[in-house]
Amino acid sequence: MAMISTIGFTALDQARLRQGIETLTRQVSTGQRGEVHGALGTEARRAMDLRGDLARREAYVTAADTALGRMGATQGVLARLETIASDLAAETARARTLGAVGVEALARSAQSALAEAASLLNTRHGNEYLFAGSDLASAPVPDAATILTGPLATAIGAAVATLDPLNAATVLADTALAATDPLTRPFSAHLEGPALTEQRRAVQVADGERVSWGVLASQDAAGESALSWGRELLRGLATLAALTPTSAAQGAGYDALLAGVAQGLGGATTGLAQERGTLGAAERRVEAARERHKDVEVALRAQLGTVEEVDIAEASTRLRQTELRLEASYNATAMLARLSLAALLR
């Protein structure tokens, strides 16, 4: 009976060793302590907390990456618009010294710039309009494709056609009116209405921290709408695009008109530079928050590794030792069986 009892205890030990080999084999294969949280024992709760924090950080990093992609695209558009405004302001200033010479070339440059600017304001990133406020599916400049012959250009062209040597101020006032009149203004109904009072587009970069970065075509960073860089840019370009040799023949009126347009384009250039600066500051905040989350992610993964992962080398050594113990146990069991059989045959 003692022999049988010994063999029974040995069989139980062998079952435990086989289970240990199975567990160690899985750990060596996967690098994980177990397939379920229960395998972590008392560390299961800590692992769940670490994974929750890690998932939250990863979500913030993803949101930051998405926002930075849109902000980068917006910066590119603003930079090009600033160049257009600056170049046409300089060309307009030069035209003042040339009189009637080159007016047609100036008008052609302005027409090309006007078409490009309207198209740029309708830039999309990820199927979302960048300058549309919260109405992401609607074009900021609905008539961009026909901007040269649309309501704004037509109204401004009619005003420029009335230019004489003495009425430049009136013509400039009429162009400003055309840029804000509900019948001729260039921007969408949303940009001319709800967008002016809604919060700018923002990204959540941390618990309780949002960074505003949205840019509106119809309103500058300071909240100005009537003289915003977008409106002044399109108004100025449309005014230059309407110039003709007859306009240039108006002497002092032509010079005063060019001076007013150059001033407006200069203001648009300044507004665009300020907008880019504000957006750049937002980009830096988002980038800093993203890097902080990435640094914490590294620390969290290291902590999670100590809880969920095994040392492959150590686990391999333990596996081999357990296999040897099981092999030795089998040999011992075989020997006991032979001795038991010999005792029975005596």
ABEGO torsion letter per residue (X at the ends): XAAAAAAAAAAAAAAAAAAAAAAAAAAAAAGBABABAAAAEAAAAAAAAAAAAAAAAAAAAAAAAAAAAAAAAAAAAAAAAAAAAAAAAAAAAAAAAAEABGAAAAAAAAAAAAAAAAAAAABBBGGBBAAAEABAABBABAAAAAAAABAAAAAAAAAAAABBAAAAAAAAAAAAAAAABAAABABBAAAABAAAABBBBBBBABBGBBBBABBBAABBAAGBAAABAAAAAAAAAAAAAABBAAAAAAEAAAAAAAAAAAAAAAAAAAAAAAAAAAAAAAAAAAAAAAAAAAAAAAAAAAAAAAAABBBAAAAAAAAAAAAAAAAAAAAAAAAAAAAAAAAAAX
